[in-house]
Amino acid sequence: NRIDSKALMALTERGTELLIPIIGDRMKFIEAKESFPKDMSNNVVINVEENVEDDPQDGVDMGEGTSVNTEP
């Protein structure tokens, strides 16, 4: 009756991904982030592809896609 903890965790994560898609996407991102090589962490590029409404009062233009580049 012993259950491998990693196998149980994988089943639990997969079940959560299927039941709650938003959490599933976040879990996949966290898992990918953890497996990302540490020496590459300073050259991360994040692209957000969703419609973001501009707030004319904040003075920032948030077009259709927003990119963040942290290269030194």
PyRosetta script that sets phi, psi and omega in degrees:
from pyrosetta import init, pose_from_sequence

init()
pose = pose_from_sequence("NRIDSKALMALTERGTELLIPIIGDRMKFIEAKESFPKDMSNNVVINVEENVEDDPQDGVDMGEGTSVNTEP")
pose.set_psi(1, 10.0)
pose.set_omega(1, 178.2)
pose.set_phi(2, -77.1)
pose.set_psi(2, 134.7)
pose.set_omega(2, 179.5)
pose.set_phi(3, -115.6)
pose.set_psi(3, 130.0)
pose.set_omega(3, 177.0)
pose.set_phi(4, -62.3)
pose.set_psi(4, 126.7)
pose.set_omega(4, -175.0)
pose.set_phi(5, -63.7)
pose.set_psi(5, -37.0)
pose.set_omega(5, 178.6)
pose.set_phi(6, -67.7)
pose.set_psi(6, -39.0)
pose.set_omega(6, 178.4)
pose.set_phi(7, -65.2)
pose.set_psi(7, -42.2)
pose.set_omega(7, 178.5)
pose.set_phi(8, -64.0)
pose.set_psi(8, -41.3)
pose.set_omega(8, 178.4)
pose.set_phi(9, -63.5)
pose.set_psi(9, -41.6)
pose.set_omega(9, 179.2)
pose.set_phi(10, -63.3)
pose.set_psi(10, -41.8)
pose.set_omega(10, 177.6)
pose.set_phi(11, -64.2)
pose.set_psi(11, -41.6)
pose.set_omega(11, 179.9)
pose.set_phi(12, -65.4)
pose.set_psi(12, -43.9)
pose.set_omega(12, 178.6)
pose.set_phi(13, -62.9)
pose.set_psi(13, -43.9)
pose.set_omega(13, -179.4)
pose.set_phi(14, -63.9)
pose.set_psi(14, -41.6)
pose.set_omega(14, 177.4)
pose.set_phi(15, -62.3)
pose.set_psi(15, -40.8)
pose.set_omega(15, 178.6)
pose.set_phi(16, -66.3)
pose.set_psi(16, -40.7)
pose.set_omega(16, 177.8)
pose.set_phi(17, -59.8)
pose.set_psi(17, -39.8)
pose.set_omega(17, -178.9)
pose.set_phi(18, -73.6)
pose.set_psi(18, -37.3)
pose.set_omega(18, -177.4)
pose.set_phi(19, -80.1)
pose.set_psi(19, -37.5)
pose.set_omega(19, -175.5)
pose.set_phi(20, -130.2)
pose.set_psi(20, 90.4)
pose.set_omega(20, -174.2)
pose.set_phi(21, -58.0)
pose.set_psi(21, -35.9)
pose.set_omega(21, -179.0)
pose.set_phi(22, -63.5)
pose.set_psi(22, -45.7)
pose.set_omega(22, 179.0)
pose.set_phi(23, -66.7)
pose.set_psi(23, -37.2)
pose.set_omega(23, 178.6)
pose.set_phi(24, -58.8)
pose.set_psi(24, -43.9)
pose.set_omega(24, 178.2)
pose.set_phi(25, -63.2)
pose.set_psi(25, -41.4)
pose.set_omega(25, 178.9)
pose.set_phi(26, -65.3)
pose.set_psi(26, -39.4)
pose.set_omega(26, 179.7)
pose.set_phi(27, -65.0)
pose.set_psi(27, -39.8)
pose.set_omega(27, 178.3)
pose.set_phi(28, -63.5)
pose.set_psi(28, -40.1)
pose.set_omega(28, 178.8)
pose.set_phi(29, -63.8)
pose.set_psi(29, -45.6)
pose.set_omega(29, -179.4)
pose.set_phi(30, -63.1)
pose.set_psi(30, -42.3)
pose.set_omega(30, 179.2)
pose.set_phi(31, -63.0)
pose.set_psi(31, -42.4)
pose.set_omega(31, 178.6)
pose.set_phi(32, -66.3)
pose.set_psi(32, -39.0)
pose.set_omega(32, 179.7)
pose.set_phi(33, -63.6)
pose.set_psi(33, -40.8)
pose.set_omega(33, -179.6)
pose.set_phi(34, -67.5)
pose.set_psi(34, -30.9)
pose.set_omega(34, -179.2)
pose.set_phi(35, -88.0)
pose.set_psi(35, -5.0)
pose.set_omega(35, 179.6)
pose.set_phi(36, -69.1)
pose.set_psi(36, 133.7)
pose.set_omega(36, -179.5)
pose.set_phi(37, -58.0)
pose.set_psi(37, 134.3)
pose.set_omega(37, -176.5)
pose.set_phi(38, -63.3)
pose.set_psi(38, -33.6)
pose.set_omega(38, -178.7)
pose.set_phi(39, -72.0)
pose.set_psi(39, -13.0)
pose.set_omega(39, 178.3)
pose.set_phi(40, -95.0)
pose.set_psi(40, -3.0)
pose.set_omega(40, -172.7)
pose.set_phi(41, -65.1)
pose.set_psi(41, -18.5)
pose.set_omega(41, 179.3)
pose.set_phi(42, -84.3)
pose.set_psi(42, -10.5)
pose.set_omega(42, -178.3)
pose.set_phi(43, -117.4)
pose.set_psi(43, 54.8)
pose.set_omega(43, -175.5)
pose.set_phi(44, -95.7)
pose.set_psi(44, 134.1)
pose.set_omega(44, 175.5)
pose.set_phi(45, -120.7)
pose.set_psi(45, 125.8)
pose.set_omega(45, -179.2)
pose.set_phi(46, -115.7)
pose.set_psi(46, 125.3)
pose.set_omega(46, 176.3)
pose.set_phi(47, -113.2)
pose.set_psi(47, 130.5)
pose.set_omega(47, 177.4)
pose.set_phi(48, -112.7)
pose.set_psi(48, 117.4)
pose.set_omega(48, -178.5)
pose.set_phi(49, -110.2)
pose.set_psi(49, 77.6)
pose.set_omega(49, 175.1)
pose.set_phi(50, -150.3)
pose.set_psi(50, 157.8)
pose.set_omega(50, 179.9)
pose.set_phi(51, -75.2)
pose.set_psi(51, 126.4)
pose.set_omega(51, 179.1)
pose.set_phi(52, -122.5)
pose.set_psi(52, 125.9)
pose.set_omega(52, -179.7)
pose.set_phi(53, -74.5)
pose.set_psi(53, 137.2)
pose.set_omega(53, 176.7)
pose.set_phi(54, -75.5)
pose.set_psi(54, 139.7)
pose.set_omega(54, 172.6)
pose.set_phi(55, -106.5)
pose.set_psi(55, 105.6)
pose.set_omega(55, -175.2)
pose.set_phi(56, -60.9)
pose.set_psi(56, -19.8)
pose.set_omega(56, -177.7)
pose.set_phi(57, -80.0)
pose.set_psi(57, -22.2)
pose.set_omega(57, -177.0)
pose.set_phi(58, -88.0)
pose.set_psi(58, -10.7)
pose.set_omega(58, 176.1)
pose.set_phi(59, 73.2)
pose.set_psi(59, 12.3)
pose.set_omega(59, -178.9)
pose.set_phi(60, -114.9)
pose.set_psi(60, 128.2)
pose.set_omega(60, 178.8)
pose.set_phi(61, -91.0)
pose.set_psi(61, 111.7)
pose.set_omega(61, 178.3)
pose.set_phi(62, -106.9)
pose.set_psi(62, 91.3)
pose.set_omega(62, -177.2)
pose.set_phi(63, -69.4)
pose.set_psi(63, -162.0)
pose.set_omega(63, -177.6)
pose.set_phi(64, -64.4)
pose.set_psi(64, -36.8)
pose.set_omega(64, 177.8)
pose.set_phi(65, -125.0)
pose.set_psi(65, 135.9)
pose.set_omega(65, -179.4)
pose.set_phi(66, -114.8)
pose.set_psi(66, 131.4)
pose.set_omega(66, -179.9)
pose.set_phi(67, -118.7)
pose.set_psi(67, 139.7)
pose.set_omega(67, 174.4)
pose.set_phi(68, -121.5)
pose.set_psi(68, 123.5)
pose.set_omega(68, -179.1)
pose.set_phi(69, -120.0)
pose.set_psi(69, 120.3)
pose.set_omega(69, -176.7)
pose.set_phi(70, -108.2)
pose.set_psi(70, 22.4)
pose.set_omega(70, 179.7)
pose.set_phi(71, -66.9)
pose.set_psi(71, 139.8)
pose.set_omega(71, -178.7)
pose.set_phi(72, -70.1)
pose.dump_pdb("model.pdb")
